[in-house]
Amino acid sequence: MKYSNIFSPLKVKNMTIKNRIIMPPMGTNYASQNGEINSDHIKYYEQRAKGGTGLIIVENAAVEFPLGSNGTTQLRIDHDSFMPALYKLTERMHKYGACVAMQINHSGASAVPDRIGCQPVSSSNIPSKTGGAVPRPLEKEEILNIVEKYGKAAKRVQTAGFDAVEIHAGHSYLICQFLSPIYNKRDDEFGGSIENRARFARMVIDSVRAAVGPMFPIFLRISADELLEGGNTLEDTLKILEYLNEEVDVFNVSAALNDSLQYQIDNMNLEDGWRSYMSRAVREKFNKPTITTGNIRNPEVAENILSEGHADLIGMGRGLIADPNWVLKVKNNAEDTIRKCLSCNIGCAGHRIGLNRPIRCTMNPDTINEDEYKKLRVKKQTTVVVIGGGTAGLEAACTAAEVGCTTFLFEEKPYLGGLAKEISKLPDKKRISYLPEYLIRRAEGLSNLVIYTNTKADIKAIENLKPNVIVNATGSKPLLPPIKGLLERIDKSEENIYSILGLLNNMDKFEDAKDKKVVVIGGGAVGLDVVEYFAEKKAEVSIVEMMPMLGRDLDVITKLSMMDIIEKNKVNVHTGTALVEVASDHFKVKKDEKEQNLDFDYGFVCLGMRSENPILSDLQKHFAEKDVEVINIGDSSRTRKIIDGMAEGRDVILTLEKIGSI
């Protein structure tokens, strides 16, 4: 077998996992308001079990409520009333041969006061993140009470039909708040030395083992390296685990704390499997199975990690959100159809942590129902014409063709993929290329989808195709306001002033940018991408933003990463500052009525994007009386994120329903 290690079983106590791919616990905000699992939530997990995943570890469930809860709709396991619905989940998972575990947790200082209605608790009075709520140190009697709650919760997990239980001891939650010297400032038997800081975790493990018996597997999730100054290093953690090793069957080796979140929920530019060395260190010292995670997208990478002894199980979290059928596709030699996660963190971490929304996915427009739309079929001959071959247009065209429409797509460029393909030219954004590559392969496999590249759509050509639906997906162009000197200088061959497209079309010119003065106007996503590119080339970079902060609309992971890059590379930041004039070698800017010149070797104006829909109004007028539905999607409707255009592309189904084709 090509991937013999991936598809070998693993026995842990009385549980046998059929392959080495696991879905680690990730919050979803899918649970009901009372903390009970519901039908949509079960269906979400069912898709991943159906797709061949060996073990699914269900997202963290609170052992105490409200003190132990985090998130807006978190699962609970603090009362017997939650067990019947959880049994329905395990029953469903087992039908597909998947093993299923549940992570149990107490959030401690990571709880939000407004949500729990009281002050959070912790080992000490140190917030779990910069700017977080100040917690109250737990009394000894309270600690013992929480230990008992972990045991009761684990027994519920076992009784509800789960195959294993995972104790969360990382990621800035309560047990981690005792283990980490960043948080634990106690001077009693629960603080100070490594042995004392490990005491609470040791008691929890013992409480869980007493509750579930000797043959029920116990997993322990840890932040092996906290990746913060003053925090536990990998070497420290290996010493801590000497006190925790007994009765733990599998170590789930993760990393980071809240203030280093971009290394916990991996940023896009981190390599596949980048933290597997941590797992190997734990595995070699304790001779127990370990799980590693970290941007693992390709089966070759997973197979190598296993064959080289870095880990025994591969945790693929966001990858299985993007494609729940990853395992079956690898097993059936259909790797080229995998929707590989971009690590964009927009619909998963960005929705859940930053916006308190249920998770979504850029690559996968329906994380709950997956490909059920493909069961639909048009009831009558229906022709769909799509204008624009970016990601939104490709998704619309593929979806329409997949339900039986005769579909035509016009793209005036010689290639497909739109802005996503362009942005992926930036080294740290190369994963974005996964999306257009996947969509193009998908399109190429549809015989009823005809694509015209190098072809500008016009009304006559469209009318000749006798469309029932026209999808306008013509994207966006850089926003260039009428600032003095801008329009006559930007992207001109004799000037050194560029838009984002000017950068992407002249990458060779900027290969050696060390010590060059670079000034970027615009502190949104695009401007920060340019800053990242040149900061890592050791240019002398400045960024100008009219608003009081940078990256206002970024997801939480990307923003943390960008701010870290700015700090480490000493980027000069000018917020509350407006561009007033563009010269050939400097920008004139104004702050608080004071003007100054910012000199540059290369200047970039990245003030966002504007919708580009050159023939939309003509289409609407021409086809208004012809019983043709004209819809406008993606950036050509309103400039937003790729995830929004992808969702609108899939929603062509709703238009087909509206006109009675489905």
C-alpha positions as CSV (number, residue, x, y, z in Angstrom):
1,M,0.0,0.0,0.0
2,K,1.3,3.5,-0.9
3,Y,0.6,4.8,2.6
4,S,1.1,1.7,4.7
5,N,1.7,3.6,7.9
6,I,-1.3,5.9,7.6
7,F,-3.6,2.9,7.1
8,S,-2.2,0.6,9.8
9,P,-4.3,0.2,12.9
10,L,-3.3,1.2,16.4
11,K,-4.5,-0.5,19.6
12,V,-4.6,1.6,22.8
13,K,-5.9,-0.4,25.8
14,N,-9.3,-1.6,24.7
15,M,-9.6,0.7,21.7
16,T,-8.4,-0.1,18.2
17,I,-8.1,2.8,15.8
18,K,-8.4,1.7,12.2
19,N,-5.9,4.2,10.8
20,R,-3.6,6.9,12.0
21,I,-5.6,10.0,11.0
22,I,-7.5,11.6,13.9
23,M,-9.6,14.7,14.1
24,P,-8.4,16.7,17.2
25,P,-10.8,18.7,19.3
26,M,-11.8,22.0,17.8
27,G,-14.5,24.3,19.1
28,T,-17.4,24.9,16.6
29,N,-20.1,27.0,18.3
30,Y,-22.5,24.4,16.9
31,A,-23.9,23.3,20.3
32,S,-27.2,24.4,21.6
33,Q,-27.3,27.3,24.0
34,N,-27.7,24.9,27.0
35,G,-24.5,23.0,26.1
36,E,-26.3,20.0,24.6
37,I,-25.2,18.5,21.3
38,N,-27.8,18.8,18.5
39,S,-28.6,17.3,15.2
40,D,-26.5,19.7,13.0
41,H,-23.6,19.2,15.4
42,I,-23.9,15.4,15.2
43,K,-24.1,15.6,11.4
44,Y,-20.9,17.7,11.3
45,Y,-19.0,14.9,13.1
46,E,-20.8,12.2,11.1
47,Q,-19.4,13.6,7.9
48,R,-15.8,13.2,9.2
49,A,-16.6,9.6,10.4
50,K,-18.2,8.7,7.1
51,G,-15.1,10.1,5.4
52,G,-12.9,7.5,7.0
53,T,-11.3,9.3,9.9
54,G,-9.8,6.8,12.4
55,L,-10.5,8.7,15.6
56,I,-12.6,11.8,16.2
57,I,-11.9,13.7,19.5
58,V,-15.0,15.8,20.1
59,E,-14.4,19.4,21.1
60,N,-13.9,20.3,24.7
61,A,-16.8,19.9,27.1
62,A,-17.0,21.8,30.3
63,V,-16.7,19.8,33.5
64,E,-18.1,22.7,35.5
65,F,-20.7,25.3,34.6
66,P,-20.6,28.2,34.4
67,L,-17.1,28.7,35.9
68,G,-15.5,26.1,33.6
69,S,-17.0,27.1,30.3
70,N,-15.6,29.1,27.4
71,G,-17.0,30.0,24.1
72,T,-20.6,31.1,23.4
73,T,-22.1,27.7,22.8
74,Q,-19.8,25.1,24.4
75,L,-20.6,21.5,25.0
76,R,-21.2,20.5,28.7
77,I,-20.5,17.2,30.5
78,D,-21.1,18.5,34.0
79,H,-24.6,16.8,34.4
80,D,-26.1,13.4,33.5
81,S,-28.8,15.3,31.4
82,F,-26.2,15.7,28.5
83,M,-25.5,12.0,28.2
84,P,-28.5,10.8,26.0
85,A,-27.7,13.2,23.1
86,L,-24.0,12.4,23.4
87,Y,-24.9,8.7,23.1
88,K,-26.7,9.4,19.9
89,L,-23.4,10.9,18.6
90,T,-21.2,7.9,19.6
91,E,-23.8,5.5,18.1
92,R,-23.7,7.4,14.8
93,M,-19.9,7.5,14.7
94,H,-19.5,3.9,15.4
95,K,-21.6,2.9,12.4
96,Y,-18.8,4.1,10.2
97,G,-16.0,2.3,12.1
98,A,-14.7,5.4,13.7
99,C,-13.5,5.6,17.3
100,V,-14.7,8.6,19.2
101,A,-13.3,10.3,22.2
102,M,-14.3,13.5,24.1
103,Q,-12.1,16.2,25.5
104,I,-13.0,17.4,29.0
105,N,-11.9,20.7,30.2
106,H,-12.1,23.6,32.7
107,S,-11.4,27.0,31.1
108,G,-10.3,28.7,34.3
109,A,-9.1,32.3,33.5
110,S,-10.0,31.8,29.8
111,A,-13.7,32.1,30.7
112,V,-15.3,35.5,29.8
113,P,-16.9,37.2,32.8
114,D,-19.8,38.6,30.7
115,R,-20.7,35.1,29.6
116,I,-20.3,33.2,32.9
117,G,-21.7,36.0,35.1
118,C,-18.9,36.1,37.6
119,Q,-15.1,36.4,38.0
120,P,-13.1,33.6,36.4
121,V,-10.9,31.4,38.5
122,S,-7.3,30.2,38.1
123,S,-4.1,29.2,39.8
124,S,-3.3,32.9,40.5
125,N,-4.6,36.3,39.5
126,I,-2.8,36.4,36.1
127,P,-5.1,36.8,33.0
128,S,-4.9,34.0,30.5
129,K,-4.1,36.5,27.7
130,T,-3.0,40.1,27.4
131,G,-5.9,42.3,28.2
132,G,-8.0,39.4,29.5
133,A,-10.0,39.4,32.7
134,V,-8.2,39.1,36.1
135,P,-9.1,35.8,37.7
136,R,-9.5,34.9,41.3
137,P,-7.0,32.3,42.7
138,L,-8.7,29.1,43.7
139,E,-8.8,27.9,47.3
140,K,-7.5,24.4,48.0
141,E,-11.1,23.1,48.8
142,E,-12.2,24.4,45.3
143,I,-9.3,22.7,43.6
144,L,-10.2,19.4,45.2
145,N,-13.8,19.9,44.1
146,I,-12.8,20.5,40.5
147,V,-10.6,17.4,40.6
148,E,-13.7,15.4,41.6
149,K,-15.7,17.0,38.8
150,Y,-13.2,15.8,36.2
151,G,-13.6,12.2,37.4
152,K,-17.4,12.5,37.2
153,A,-17.2,14.0,33.8
154,A,-14.9,11.2,32.6
155,K,-17.3,8.6,33.8
156,R,-20.2,10.3,31.9
157,V,-18.0,10.2,28.8
158,Q,-17.4,6.5,29.2
159,T,-21.1,5.7,29.9
160,A,-22.2,7.7,26.8
161,G,-20.3,5.3,24.6
162,F,-17.1,7.1,23.9
163,D,-14.0,5.0,23.3
164,A,-11.6,7.3,25.2
165,V,-11.3,10.5,27.1
166,E,-8.9,13.4,26.7
167,I,-7.9,15.7,29.5
168,H,-7.0,19.2,28.2
169,A,-3.8,20.4,30.0
170,G,-2.7,23.0,27.4
171,H,-3.6,26.1,25.5
172,S,-4.1,28.5,28.5
173,Y,-6.9,26.5,30.2
174,L,-7.1,25.8,33.9
175,I,-4.7,22.8,34.1
176,C,-2.2,24.7,32.0
177,Q,-2.7,27.7,34.3
178,F,-1.3,25.5,37.1
179,L,1.5,24.0,34.9
180,S,2.8,27.2,33.4
181,P,5.1,29.6,35.4
182,I,3.6,32.4,33.3
183,Y,0.3,32.0,35.2
184,N,1.1,30.1,38.4
185,K,2.5,32.4,41.1
186,R,1.2,30.3,44.1
187,D,3.4,29.6,47.1
188,D,1.5,26.6,48.5
189,E,1.7,22.9,47.4
190,F,0.2,23.8,44.0
191,G,2.9,26.3,43.0
192,G,6.6,26.9,42.8
193,S,8.5,23.8,41.8
194,I,7.7,21.6,38.8
195,E,6.4,18.9,41.1
196,N,4.0,21.4,42.8
197,R,2.8,23.0,39.6
198,A,2.1,19.5,38.2
199,R,0.2,18.4,41.3
200,F,-3.3,19.6,40.2
201,A,-2.9,17.8,36.8
202,R,-1.7,14.7,38.6
203,M,-4.7,14.7,40.8
204,V,-7.1,15.1,37.8
205,I,-5.5,12.2,35.9
206,D,-5.8,10.0,39.0
207,S,-9.4,11.1,39.5
208,V,-10.2,10.2,35.9
209,R,-8.5,6.8,36.0
210,A,-10.3,5.9,39.2
211,A,-13.6,6.8,37.5
212,V,-13.1,4.9,34.2
213,G,-11.1,1.9,35.3
214,P,-7.8,0.5,34.0
215,M,-8.6,-0.4,30.4
216,F,-10.3,2.9,29.2
217,P,-7.7,5.0,27.3
218,I,-6.8,8.4,28.7
219,F,-5.3,11.1,26.4
220,L,-3.5,14.2,27.7
221,R,-3.3,17.3,25.5
222,I,-0.3,19.5,26.3
223,S,1.4,22.7,25.1
224,A,4.8,21.1,24.8
225,D,6.4,24.5,24.2
226,E,4.5,27.6,25.2
227,L,6.6,29.7,22.8
228,L,6.5,32.7,25.1
229,E,9.3,34.3,27.2
230,G,9.1,32.9,30.7
231,G,6.8,30.0,29.7
232,N,7.5,26.3,29.6
233,T,10.0,25.2,27.0
234,L,10.0,21.7,25.5
235,E,12.7,20.7,27.9
236,D,10.6,22.0,30.8
237,T,7.6,20.1,29.6
238,L,9.5,16.8,29.4
239,K,10.4,17.3,33.1
240,I,6.7,18.1,33.9
241,L,5.5,14.9,32.2
242,E,7.7,12.8,34.4
243,Y,5.1,13.6,37.1
244,L,2.1,13.1,34.7
245,N,3.2,10.1,32.7
246,E,1.6,7.4,34.9
247,E,-1.9,6.4,33.7
248,V,-1.7,8.5,30.5
249,D,-2.0,6.3,27.5
250,V,-1.5,8.9,24.6
251,F,0.1,12.3,24.6
252,N,-1.6,14.8,22.3
253,V,1.4,17.1,21.7
254,S,0.4,20.6,20.8
255,A,2.0,24.0,21.5
256,A,1.5,27.6,22.6
257,L,-0.7,29.7,24.8
258,N,-3.3,32.4,24.2
259,D,-0.6,35.1,23.5
260,S,1.2,32.8,21.0
261,L,-2.1,31.6,19.4
262,Q,-0.6,31.7,15.9
263,Y,1.5,28.7,16.8
264,Q,-1.5,26.8,18.4
265,I,-3.9,27.4,15.5
266,D,-1.2,27.4,13.0
267,N,-0.6,30.5,10.8
268,M,-0.6,30.0,7.1
269,N,3.2,30.4,6.6
270,L,4.2,27.6,9.0
271,E,5.4,24.4,7.2
272,D,3.5,21.2,7.1
273,G,4.1,19.2,10.3
274,W,6.4,21.9,11.7
275,R,6.0,20.9,15.3
276,S,6.4,17.1,14.9
277,Y,9.8,17.4,16.6
278,M,8.0,18.1,19.9
279,S,5.9,14.9,19.5
280,R,9.1,12.9,18.8
281,A,10.8,14.2,21.9
282,V,7.8,13.1,24.1
283,R,7.5,9.8,22.3
284,E,11.2,8.9,22.7
285,K,11.3,9.8,26.4
286,F,8.1,8.1,27.5
287,N,7.7,5.3,24.9
288,K,4.0,6.0,24.5
289,P,1.9,6.9,21.5
290,T,1.8,10.5,20.6
291,I,-0.3,12.7,18.4
292,T,1.2,15.5,16.3
293,T,-0.6,18.4,14.6
294,G,0.4,21.4,12.6
295,N,-0.6,22.3,9.1
296,I,-0.5,18.7,7.8
297,R,-2.2,18.7,4.5
298,N,-0.5,16.2,2.2
299,P,-0.5,12.4,2.7
300,E,3.2,12.3,1.9
301,V,4.0,14.5,4.9
302,A,1.7,12.4,7.2
303,E,3.3,9.2,6.0
304,N,6.8,10.5,6.6
305,I,6.0,11.7,10.1
306,L,4.8,8.2,11.0
307,S,7.5,6.3,9.2
308,E,10.3,8.4,10.8
309,G,8.9,7.9,14.3
310,H,7.9,11.5,15.0
311,A,4.4,10.5,16.1
312,D,1.9,7.6,16.1
313,L,-1.2,9.5,15.1
314,I,-1.7,12.5,12.8
315,G,-4.0,15.2,14.0
316,M,-5.7,16.9,11.1
317,G,-8.2,19.5,12.4
318,R,-8.8,22.3,10.0
319,G,-7.9,19.9,7.2
320,L,-10.9,17.7,8.0
321,I,-13.1,20.8,8.3
322,A,-12.1,21.6,4.7
323,D,-12.5,18.0,3.5
324,P,-14.1,15.4,5.7
325,N,-13.3,12.8,3.1
326,W,-9.6,13.3,3.2
327,V,-8.9,9.7,4.4
328,L,-11.1,8.0,1.8
329,K,-9.7,10.1,-1.0
330,V,-6.2,9.1,0.0
331,K,-7.2,5.5,0.3
332,N,-8.9,5.5,-3.1
333,N,-6.0,7.2,-4.9
334,A,-8.1,10.4,-5.4
335,E,-5.6,12.7,-3.7
336,D,-6.0,15.3,-6.5
337,T,-9.6,15.9,-5.4
338,I,-8.7,16.8,-1.8
339,R,-9.8,20.3,-0.7
340,K,-6.6,21.1,1.2
341,C,-7.0,23.6,4.0
342,L,-5.5,27.0,3.3
343,S,-4.7,27.7,7.0
344,C,-6.5,31.0,6.4
345,N,-8.2,30.7,9.8
346,I,-11.1,32.9,8.7
347,G,-14.1,30.7,9.0
348,C,-12.9,28.5,11.8
349,A,-10.8,30.4,14.3
350,G,-11.9,33.8,13.0
351,H,-15.6,33.1,13.3
352,R,-15.4,31.2,16.6
353,I,-12.9,33.2,18.6
354,G,-13.1,36.6,17.0
355,L,-16.8,36.9,16.1
356,N,-18.7,34.3,18.3
357,R,-20.2,32.8,15.2
358,P,-20.5,29.1,14.3
359,I,-17.5,27.9,12.3
360,R,-17.5,28.0,8.5
361,C,-14.7,27.2,5.9
362,T,-13.3,29.0,2.9
363,M,-12.6,25.8,1.1
364,N,-15.9,24.1,2.1
365,P,-19.0,26.2,1.8
366,D,-21.1,23.6,3.8
367,T,-19.3,22.1,6.7
368,I,-22.4,20.3,8.0
369,N,-24.1,18.9,4.8
370,E,-20.9,18.5,2.7
371,D,-21.8,17.5,-0.8
372,E,-25.5,16.7,-0.3
373,Y,-26.3,19.3,-2.9
374,K,-24.9,17.0,-5.6
375,K,-27.9,14.7,-5.1
376,L,-30.1,17.5,-6.6
377,R,-30.8,17.4,-10.3
378,V,-32.4,20.0,-12.5
379,K,-35.9,19.1,-13.7
380,K,-35.6,20.9,-17.0
381,Q,-32.9,22.1,-19.4
382,T,-31.2,25.0,-17.7
383,T,-28.3,27.0,-19.0
384,V,-26.1,29.0,-16.7
385,V,-23.5,31.6,-17.9
386,V,-20.8,32.7,-15.5
387,I,-18.8,35.8,-16.2
388,G,-15.4,35.7,-14.3
389,G,-13.1,32.8,-13.5
390,G,-12.1,33.8,-10.0
391,T,-12.9,31.6,-7.0
392,A,-16.5,32.8,-6.7
393,G,-17.2,32.3,-10.4
394,L,-15.6,28.9,-10.5
395,E,-17.6,27.7,-7.4
396,A,-20.8,28.9,-9.1
397,A,-20.0,27.3,-12.4
398,C,-18.9,24.0,-10.8
399,T,-22.0,23.8,-8.6
400,A,-24.4,24.6,-11.4
401,A,-22.8,21.9,-13.6
402,E,-22.8,19.4,-10.8
403,V,-26.6,19.5,-10.5
404,G,-27.0,19.1,-14.3
405,C,-27.0,22.6,-15.8
406,T,-25.4,23.3,-19.1
407,T,-22.8,25.8,-17.9
408,F,-20.5,28.3,-19.7
409,L,-17.8,30.4,-18.0
410,F,-16.1,33.4,-19.6
411,E,-12.7,34.7,-18.3
412,E,-10.9,37.5,-20.1
413,K,-7.5,36.5,-18.7
414,P,-5.6,33.6,-20.2
415,Y,-5.8,31.8,-16.8
416,L,-8.4,31.0,-14.1
417,G,-8.2,31.7,-10.4
418,G,-8.6,35.4,-10.1
419,L,-7.1,37.4,-7.2
420,A,-6.5,34.2,-5.1
421,K,-4.1,32.9,-7.8
422,E,-2.3,36.3,-7.8
423,I,-2.0,36.7,-4.0
424,S,-0.6,33.2,-3.7
425,K,2.5,34.4,-5.5
426,L,3.6,35.9,-2.1
427,P,5.8,33.3,-0.4
428,D,3.9,33.4,2.9
429,K,0.5,33.2,1.1
430,K,1.4,30.2,-1.2
431,R,-1.2,28.0,0.5
432,I,-4.0,30.2,-1.0
433,S,-3.1,28.5,-4.4
434,Y,-4.8,25.3,-3.1
435,L,-8.2,26.9,-3.7
436,P,-7.9,27.9,-7.4
437,E,-6.0,24.7,-8.1
438,Y,-8.8,22.6,-6.5
439,L,-11.5,24.5,-8.3
440,I,-9.8,24.3,-11.7
441,R,-9.3,20.5,-11.3
442,R,-13.0,20.2,-10.3
443,A,-14.1,22.2,-13.3
444,E,-12.0,20.2,-15.7
445,G,-13.8,17.0,-14.6
446,L,-17.2,18.4,-15.6
447,S,-18.2,17.6,-19.2
448,N,-21.2,20.0,-19.1
449,L,-19.0,23.0,-18.1
450,V,-17.4,24.8,-21.0
451,I,-14.7,27.4,-20.2
452,Y,-13.6,30.2,-22.4
453,T,-10.4,31.9,-21.3
454,N,-8.9,34.9,-23.1
455,T,-12.5,35.8,-23.9
456,K,-14.2,38.9,-22.8
457,A,-17.9,38.3,-22.3
458,D,-20.3,40.5,-24.2
459,I,-24.1,40.6,-24.4
460,K,-24.3,39.1,-27.9
461,A,-22.1,36.1,-27.0
462,I,-24.1,35.5,-23.9
463,E,-27.5,35.9,-25.6
464,N,-26.4,33.3,-28.3
465,L,-26.1,30.7,-25.4
466,K,-29.8,31.2,-24.4
467,P,-29.1,31.5,-20.7
468,N,-31.6,31.0,-17.9
469,V,-29.2,32.3,-15.3
470,I,-26.3,34.7,-15.7
471,V,-23.8,34.9,-12.8
472,N,-21.7,38.1,-12.8
473,A,-18.4,37.4,-10.9
474,T,-16.0,39.9,-12.3
475,G,-14.2,40.6,-9.1
476,S,-12.4,43.7,-8.0
477,K,-9.5,46.0,-8.7
478,P,-7.3,48.1,-6.4
479,L,-9.0,51.2,-5.0
480,L,-7.2,54.3,-6.1
481,P,-8.8,57.5,-4.7
482,P,-8.1,60.9,-6.4
483,I,-5.1,61.7,-4.3
484,K,-2.7,64.2,-5.8
485,G,0.0,62.5,-7.8
486,L,-1.3,58.9,-7.3
487,L,-3.1,58.0,-10.6
488,E,-0.3,59.4,-12.8
489,R,2.4,57.5,-11.0
490,I,1.1,54.2,-9.7
491,D,2.1,51.1,-11.7
492,K,3.9,53.2,-14.3
493,S,7.2,51.6,-15.6
494,E,9.3,54.7,-14.9
495,E,8.0,55.0,-11.3
496,N,8.6,53.1,-8.1
497,I,5.0,53.3,-6.8
498,Y,2.9,50.2,-7.0
499,S,-0.5,48.7,-6.2
500,I,-0.7,45.1,-4.9
501,L,-1.1,44.0,-8.5
502,G,2.0,46.0,-9.4
503,L,3.9,44.1,-6.8
504,L,2.6,40.7,-7.9
505,N,3.3,41.4,-11.6
506,N,6.9,42.4,-10.8
507,M,8.1,40.0,-8.2
508,D,11.5,39.5,-9.8
509,K,12.2,43.2,-9.3
510,F,11.9,43.0,-5.5
511,E,14.0,39.8,-4.9
512,D,16.8,41.7,-3.3
513,A,15.2,44.3,-1.1
514,K,17.5,44.2,1.9
515,D,17.9,47.7,3.5
516,K,15.6,49.2,0.9
517,K,13.2,51.8,2.2
518,V,9.7,50.6,1.7
519,V,6.6,52.6,2.6
520,V,3.1,51.0,2.5
521,I,0.0,53.0,2.5
522,G,-2.9,51.1,4.0
523,G,-3.0,48.9,7.1
524,G,-5.6,46.4,6.0
525,A,-5.1,42.8,4.9
526,V,-3.4,43.7,1.6
527,G,-1.1,46.4,3.0
528,L,0.0,44.0,5.8
529,D,0.7,41.3,3.2
530,V,3.1,43.7,1.5
531,V,4.7,44.6,4.9
532,E,5.2,40.9,5.7
533,Y,6.8,40.3,2.3
534,F,9.4,43.1,2.6
535,A,10.0,42.8,6.4
536,E,11.1,39.2,5.9
537,K,13.5,40.4,3.2
538,K,15.0,42.8,5.8
539,A,13.9,45.9,4.1
540,E,13.4,49.1,6.2
541,V,9.6,49.1,6.2
542,S,7.0,51.7,7.3
543,I,3.2,51.4,7.2
544,V,0.7,54.2,7.2
545,E,-3.0,53.7,8.2
546,M,-5.7,56.4,8.6
547,M,-7.6,54.4,11.3
548,P,-6.2,54.2,14.8
549,M,-5.2,50.5,14.5
550,L,-3.8,48.1,11.9
551,G,-5.6,45.0,10.6
552,R,-9.0,45.9,11.9
553,D,-10.8,43.3,9.8
554,L,-8.2,40.5,10.1
555,D,-9.0,37.1,11.7
556,V,-7.4,36.8,15.2
557,I,-4.6,34.4,14.1
558,T,-3.4,36.4,11.2
559,K,-3.6,39.6,13.2
560,L,-1.4,38.1,16.0
561,S,1.1,36.9,13.4
562,M,1.2,40.2,11.6
563,M,1.7,42.2,14.9
564,D,4.5,39.8,15.8
565,I,6.2,40.4,12.4
566,I,5.9,44.1,12.8
567,E,7.4,44.0,16.3
568,K,10.3,41.6,15.5
569,N,11.2,43.5,12.3
570,K,10.9,47.0,13.9
571,V,8.4,48.2,11.2
572,N,7.6,51.9,11.6
573,V,3.9,52.2,12.3
574,H,2.0,55.5,11.5
575,T,-1.6,55.1,12.6
576,G,-4.2,57.9,12.5
577,T,-2.2,59.1,9.5
578,A,-3.6,60.1,6.0
579,L,-1.9,60.1,2.6
580,V,-2.3,63.6,1.0
581,E,0.2,63.5,-1.9
582,V,2.3,61.1,-3.9
583,A,5.7,62.1,-5.3
584,S,8.2,59.9,-7.2
585,D,10.3,59.3,-4.1
586,H,8.1,60.1,-1.1
587,F,4.6,60.1,0.3
588,K,3.3,63.3,1.9
589,V,1.2,62.3,4.9
590,K,-0.7,64.1,7.6
591,K,-1.3,63.4,11.2
592,D,-3.0,65.8,13.7
593,E,-2.8,68.6,11.1
594,K,1.0,68.1,10.8
595,E,2.5,67.0,7.5
596,Q,5.7,65.1,6.9
597,N,7.4,63.3,4.0
598,L,8.1,59.6,4.1
599,D,10.9,58.8,1.6
600,F,11.1,55.4,-0.1
601,D,12.9,53.3,-2.7
602,Y,9.6,51.5,-3.2
603,G,6.2,52.9,-2.4
604,F,3.0,50.8,-2.2
605,V,-0.6,52.1,-2.1
606,C,-2.9,49.4,-0.7
607,L,-6.1,51.2,0.2
608,G,-8.3,48.2,-0.4
609,M,-10.2,46.9,-3.4
610,R,-13.3,48.2,-5.3
611,S,-15.9,46.1,-7.1
612,E,-15.4,45.7,-10.9
613,N,-18.6,45.0,-12.8
614,P,-18.3,46.6,-16.3
615,I,-21.3,45.1,-18.0
616,L,-23.5,44.3,-15.1
617,S,-26.0,47.1,-15.6
618,D,-26.2,46.4,-19.3
619,L,-26.9,42.7,-18.5
620,Q,-29.6,43.7,-16.1
621,K,-31.3,46.0,-18.6
622,H,-30.9,43.7,-21.6
623,F,-32.2,40.6,-20.0
624,A,-34.9,42.2,-17.8
625,E,-37.7,41.3,-20.1
626,K,-36.3,37.9,-21.2
627,D,-37.1,35.8,-18.2
628,V,-33.4,35.5,-17.4
629,E,-32.1,35.7,-13.8
630,V,-29.0,37.9,-13.4
631,I,-27.1,37.6,-10.1
632,N,-24.0,39.4,-8.9
633,I,-21.6,37.6,-6.5
634,G,-18.3,37.8,-4.9
635,D,-16.1,40.9,-5.0
636,S,-18.1,42.3,-8.0
637,S,-21.0,42.6,-5.6
638,R,-19.1,43.9,-2.6
639,T,-15.4,43.5,-1.7
640,R,-15.0,41.0,1.1
641,K,-13.1,37.8,1.9
642,I,-12.8,34.8,-0.4
643,I,-15.0,32.8,2.0
644,D,-17.9,35.1,1.2
645,G,-17.6,34.7,-2.5
646,M,-17.3,30.9,-2.2
647,A,-20.5,30.8,-0.2
648,E,-22.3,32.9,-2.8
649,G,-21.0,30.7,-5.6
650,R,-22.5,27.7,-3.9
651,D,-25.8,29.6,-3.4
652,V,-26.4,29.4,-7.2
653,I,-28.5,26.5,-6.0
654,L,-30.9,28.9,-4.4
655,T,-31.3,30.8,-7.7
656,L,-32.0,27.5,-9.5
657,E,-34.7,26.7,-6.9
658,K,-36.1,30.2,-7.4
659,I,-36.6,29.7,-11.2
660,G,-38.1,26.3,-10.7
661,S,-35.2,24.3,-12.2
662,I,-34.6,22.3,-9.0
